[in-house]
Amino acid sequence: MFKIMSIPNADKFFSVVEHSKGNVFLRLPDNSQCDLKRDRTARQLLQTMRPGREGLCIALSDPQDFPEFFRFMMEADDA
């Protein structure tokens, strides 16, 4: 699991989600999870959420997907 503090480019983020091999879970404030890859409502929810100090917790079912998410975070940090 990792945290994202901001999503400056939602289209690029969702592209990374779509191209991931496994599921991509968003942990909600009540500690439940929703799958960003399969749940359109979860995507809409994410677009309305503000990360705050805690950030957004993202969990990946396939660890091989992490490098692409890491690249997204690094490129967003450089922007």
C-alpha positions in Angstrom: 0.0 0.0 0.0 1.2 3.5 -0.7 -0.2 7.0 -0.3 -0.8 9.7 -3.0 -0.8 13.2 -1.7 -2.3 14.7 -4.8 -3.5 13.8 -8.3 -2.6 16.7 -10.6 -3.4 14.8 -13.7 -6.4 12.5 -13.2 -6.5 11.4 -16.8 -2.9 10.1 -16.6 -3.6 8.5 -13.2 -6.6 6.6 -14.6 -4.5 5.5 -17.6 -2.0 4.0 -15.2 -4.9 2.3 -13.4 -6.4 0.9 -16.6 -3.0 -0.5 -17.8 -2.2 -2.1 -14.5 -2.2 -5.9 -14.5 -3.9 -6.4 -11.2 -6.6 -4.6 -9.3 -6.1 -1.1 -7.9 -7.9 -0.4 -4.6 -8.7 2.9 -3.0 -9.0 2.7 0.8 -12.0 4.8 2.0 -12.2 6.7 5.3 -14.2 3.8 6.8 -11.4 1.4 6.0 -13.4 -0.3 3.2 -11.9 -0.6 -0.2 -13.2 0.0 -3.8 -11.5 -1.2 -7.0 -10.6 1.8 -9.2 -10.0 -0.5 -12.1 -13.5 -2.1 -12.2 -15.8 0.4 -10.3 -16.8 3.5 -12.3 -18.4 4.9 -9.2 -15.2 4.6 -7.3 -13.4 6.6 -10.0 -16.0 9.4 -9.7 -15.6 9.3 -5.9 -11.8 9.6 -6.2 -12.2 12.7 -8.5 -14.2 14.4 -5.8 -12.0 13.5 -2.8 -9.4 15.8 -1.5 -6.4 13.9 -0.1 -5.7 16.1 3.0 -2.8 15.4 5.3 -3.3 11.7 5.2 -3.2 11.4 1.4 -5.1 8.7 -0.5 -4.2 5.1 0.3 -3.8 2.9 -2.8 -3.3 -0.8 -2.7 -2.2 -3.0 -5.6 -3.1 -6.6 -6.0 -0.1 -7.1 -8.3 3.2 -5.7 -7.0 4.6 -5.6 -10.6 2.3 -2.6 -11.1 4.1 -0.4 -8.6 6.8 0.9 -10.9 4.2 2.6 -13.1 2.5 4.2 -10.1 5.8 5.3 -8.7 6.7 6.8 -12.1 3.4 8.7 -12.1 4.0 10.1 -8.6 7.6 11.2 -9.5 6.5 12.9 -12.7 3.6 14.6 -10.9 6.1 15.8 -8.3 8.3 17.3 -11.0 5.4 19.2 -12.6 
